[in-house]
Amino acid sequence: MGGASLNIYTEVGLVSLIGLISKHGILIVRFANDLQLQGRSKREAVEEAAAIRLRPILMTTAAMVLGVMPLIMASARAPPHASI
């Protein structure tokens, strides 16, 4: 993004985002499976699970993206006033 290098901070941010996306997928599948057990067809279950989980997914993803933006934009250099 913006010509930034891929360093440890950006890697941590990207791994966090990948983990969050995986969690959302798992939750949608779980909701769909529960709805199938209640008697809905596969398609109905998937559509309803996606509709139920859309708002929480969007809210969580937005919060996560905003939270990791400093990590993605950060550089690996120490600040000039830091001492070792």
C-alpha positions in Angstrom: 0.0 0.0 0.0 1.5 3.3 -1.0 4.9 1.8 -1.8 5.3 0.5 1.8 7.7 -2.4 2.3 6.6 -5.8 3.5 8.1 -5.9 7.0 7.3 -7.7 10.3 4.5 -5.2 11.2 2.7 -5.6 7.9 3.1 -9.4 8.1 1.5 -9.4 11.5 -1.4 -7.2 10.2 -1.9 -9.4 7.2 -1.9 -12.6 9.2 -4.4 -11.1 11.6 -6.7 -10.2 8.7 -6.4 -13.7 7.2 -7.3 -15.2 10.6 -10.4 -13.0 10.9 -11.5 -13.9 7.4 -11.1 -17.6 8.2 -13.1 -17.2 11.4 -16.0 -15.6 9.5 -16.1 -18.4 7.0 -16.2 -21.0 9.8 -19.0 -19.2 11.5 -21.1 -19.0 8.3 -20.7 -22.7 7.7 -21.6 -23.4 11.3 -24.8 -21.3 11.0 -25.7 -23.0 7.7 -25.2 -26.4 9.2 -27.4 -25.5 12.2 -30.1 -24.2 9.8 -29.9 -27.5 7.7 -30.5 -29.5 10.9 -33.6 -27.4 11.4 -34.9 -28.7 8.0 -33.9 -26.0 5.5 -32.4 -26.9 2.2 -28.7 -26.3 1.6 -29.2 -23.2 -0.5 -31.8 -21.7 1.9 -29.5 -22.4 4.8 -26.4 -20.8 3.2 -28.5 -17.8 2.1 -30.0 -17.3 5.5 -26.7 -17.9 7.3 -25.0 -15.3 5.1 -27.8 -12.8 5.7 -27.7 -13.4 9.5 -23.9 -13.0 9.7 -23.4 -10.1 7.2 -23.7 -7.2 9.7 -21.5 -8.8 12.4 -18.9 -9.7 9.8 -18.9 -6.2 8.3 -18.6 -4.6 11.7 -15.9 -6.9 12.9 -13.9 -6.6 9.7 -14.1 -2.8 9.7 -12.9 -2.6 13.3 -10.1 -5.1 12.6 -9.0 -3.2 9.4 -8.9 0.1 11.3 -7.0 -1.6 14.2 -4.3 -3.1 12.0 -3.8 -0.1 9.8 -1.0 1.2 12.1 0.7 -2.2 11.7 0.4 -2.2 8.0 1.6 1.4 7.6 4.4 1.1 10.2 8.0 0.8 9.3 10.5 -1.5 11.0 12.8 1.4 11.9 13.1 2.5 15.5 12.0 6.0 16.3 14.9 8.5 16.4 14.6 9.1 20.2 14.7 5.4 21.1 17.8 4.2 22.9 19.1 0.6 23.0 
